[in-house]
Amino acid sequence: MLRTDKPSSSHSLSDWKILFPFWVSAEKWKAWGLLGLIIGLSLLYVRTAVWFGIWDQKFFDAFFAFHVGQALGMLPVYIAACAFSAGIYVLQTYLTQILSMRWRLWNTKVYLQHYLQNTTYYRLEHDAAQADNPDQRIADDLAQMTTLVLKLGLDAIQAVMTLLSFSIVLWEIGGALSVPLWGHIYHIPGYLFFGTVIVSVLVSFVIEKAGGPLINADYQQQHYDADLRAGLLDLRRNSEQVAFYKGEDAEHLRFSTHLAHIARNWRKVVHYTWRANFVGTFYNQTASIILWVLLVPKIMTHALTFGAYARINAAFMQVRRSLQWFIDNYTDLAGLRSTLQRLAEFERIIQQKPIQGIVCKPTNQNTVSIHNLVLNLPSGQTLLDFGSLTFQAGERWAIYGASGSGKSTFLRSLAGLWPYGSGEVCLNSAKAMFVPQQSYVPSGSLRQALSYPLLPEQHDLHAYEEALHAANLDGYVSRLDEEQVWGNILSGGEQQRLALARVFLFQPSILFLDEATSALDETNERGLYDALLTFLPNCTIISVTHRKALQDYHQKQIVLQNGQAFF
Ligand SMILES: Nc1ncnc2c1ncn2[C@@H]1O[C@H](COP(=O)(O)OP(=O)(O)OP(=O)(O)O)[C@@H](O)[C@H]1O
């Protein structure tokens, strides 16, 4: 489904709720265990960074005191520590990837379950007011969400650990600043620490102001990208029709519209990104100046050795980097917030209770009973006042009516796919089969296409041969195990015959045919109806058709006219 001008819903705190279910699911113990391990490794990583700071001070003090032998003797330990630290980093990344994949798989399974239950996938495609591009939300957004949450969350934890560890260093080595004012000397303890914090917080604030609208622009960008992809998919699916119509120019025009949306929004993304990046990069490059200015009082009083400077510099960089977490990850945070927004909106829609207009009651009879059935359009407008009727077991009914009179919609309501309206339908759906004008022919072996939606092993070779023979497809018996994109290979009429072969294979007790033989020549069509009567003599058959010739195969008829059913 395509929707180009998507109004963005506002981001709300409740969007974050979709992060929690995995952490309380059956997978929770493994998930928390992995997370604990990753955080533990993160702590160890920070601890080694602190150790490196101490090592730096000792090394540079020895080096600049010309104790070269002592300084060089410290190098093997340094190299071993580097290897240890790299090992921790690699292991932490590896475990994070495992956790991310587990989370993504779990979420995708849950979303697919909701998407496939109560024919939600059908509802979303047929109601324009619903979520657009569900494929993108399930395939891309969920993957992006888990990756980003873990990356940002673990980075944030590491940033807090680093901040705590190095703030102490900065506080202790930096010492106090003595400020003479109005005849008094004031001492500001930990002034290096406070200076770093104040500047970082101010810069974060400026970045938020400069790049704030990026979240909304990102949200729109994902929509427009998905629309372009859906358009390309449409072209692939309908390549033959487009080629026959010579529709290349029309397609160009359609894609130009998508590209124009992308380009217009992209300009916004670029604009807000450069504003945020400018502030961030400028700050990164000028940050050292802040340290030098802060150190001026210490230089003036000769209270700084080179080793102490090296350690303060390292601690300053670490504290600044951890306070800068927000600045560095601003774009990712914006991406995450818009992904969460899209997923939360999708979740709200797929969790909506199905409309309970037309009630479908299961039964184990082979009759189909309809009581006071009224079909509406999704807008509420009445399409057809059908009334009440019972199709007795073994009866064959033909349904006629002008195009748009509601024939297919009537069958949809019997299949439980059309909830709009009122009344009641009693049907033994386990024994019923619906065959539309265009049947789904999945790719794979012909055996799989024939046995869909069941597994091919459910039937033996003899059953396949008989079904193909009855559908006048004997030529395909030898190709039963051939893997092909059968939907592209079989002609329209052959696809309809394949759908009928499925009927012979499944042997339903109630059969609904919605112009299921419309692509066939009269001889083939008659041949198939003859075969239906021979192979399924007791089957209740309800055929929607425009062909009066089929009247011979049905004992009764329904005519849909002016919003009424006549039988
Ligand atoms: N999802 C939908 N949303 C809005 N209107 C719909 C939807 N599906 C069908 N309709 C409308 O309902 C009416 C009946 O459609 P239906 O497909 O049942 O007609 P039909 O009698 O089977 O026509 P045909 O003989 O051309 O196949 C049409 O006017 C159609 O536009």
PDBQT file of the ligand as one rigid body, heavy atoms in Angstrom, charges set to zero:
ROOT
HETATM    1  N1  LIG A 601     -11.722  -2.296   0.245  1.00  0.00    +0.000 N 
HETATM    2  C1  LIG A 601     -12.684  -1.569  -0.332  1.00  0.00    +0.000 A 
HETATM    3  N2  LIG A 601     -12.863  -0.300   0.018  1.00  0.00    +0.000 NA
HETATM    4  C2  LIG A 601     -13.833   0.443  -0.543  1.00  0.00    +0.000 A 
HETATM    5  N3  LIG A 601     -14.685  -0.008  -1.486  1.00  0.00    +0.000 NA
HETATM    6  C3  LIG A 601     -14.570  -1.276  -1.895  1.00  0.00    +0.000 A 
HETATM    7  C4  LIG A 601     -13.546  -2.136  -1.349  1.00  0.00    +0.000 A 
HETATM    8  N4  LIG A 601     -13.680  -3.343  -1.940  1.00  0.00    +0.000 NA
HETATM    9  C5  LIG A 601     -14.712  -3.245  -2.811  1.00  0.00    +0.000 A 
HETATM   10  N5  LIG A 601     -15.245  -2.017  -2.779  1.00  0.00    +0.000 N 
HETATM   11  C6  LIG A 601     -16.364  -1.524  -3.601  1.00  0.00    +0.000 C 
HETATM   12  O1  LIG A 601     -17.446  -2.411  -3.444  1.00  0.00    +0.000 OA
HETATM   13  C7  LIG A 601     -18.171  -2.515  -4.659  1.00  0.00    +0.000 C 
HETATM   14  C8  LIG A 601     -18.412  -3.989  -4.981  1.00  0.00    +0.000 C 
HETATM   15  O2  LIG A 601     -17.176  -4.597  -5.271  1.00  0.00    +0.000 OA
HETATM   16  P1  LIG A 601     -17.111  -6.129  -5.695  1.00  0.00    +0.000 P 
HETATM   17  O3  LIG A 601     -15.697  -6.439  -5.926  1.00  0.00    +0.000 OA
HETATM   18  O4  LIG A 601     -17.856  -6.915  -4.699  1.00  0.00    +0.000 OA
HETATM   19  O5  LIG A 601     -17.921  -6.105  -7.069  1.00  0.00    +0.000 OA
HETATM   20  P2  LIG A 601     -18.265  -7.312  -8.057  1.00  0.00    +0.000 P 
HETATM   21  O6  LIG A 601     -19.738  -7.391  -8.131  1.00  0.00    +0.000 OA
HETATM   22  O7  LIG A 601     -17.553  -8.545  -7.649  1.00  0.00    +0.000 OA
HETATM   23  O8  LIG A 601     -17.664  -6.709  -9.388  1.00  0.00    +0.000 OA
HETATM   24  P3  LIG A 601     -16.968  -7.441 -10.632  1.00  0.00    +0.000 P 
HETATM   25  O9  LIG A 601     -18.021  -8.212 -11.349  1.00  0.00    +0.000 OA
HETATM   26  O10 LIG A 601     -16.500  -6.295 -11.414  1.00  0.00    +0.000 OA
HETATM   27  O11 LIG A 601     -15.875  -8.294 -10.098  1.00  0.00    +0.000 OA
HETATM   28  C9  LIG A 601     -17.360  -1.812  -5.718  1.00  0.00    +0.000 C 
HETATM   29  O12 LIG A 601     -17.990  -0.568  -5.996  1.00  0.00    +0.000 OA
HETATM   30  C10 LIG A 601     -16.018  -1.580  -5.074  1.00  0.00    +0.000 C 
HETATM   31  O13 LIG A 601     -15.440  -0.371  -5.482  1.00  0.00    +0.000 OA
ENDROOT
TORSDOF 0
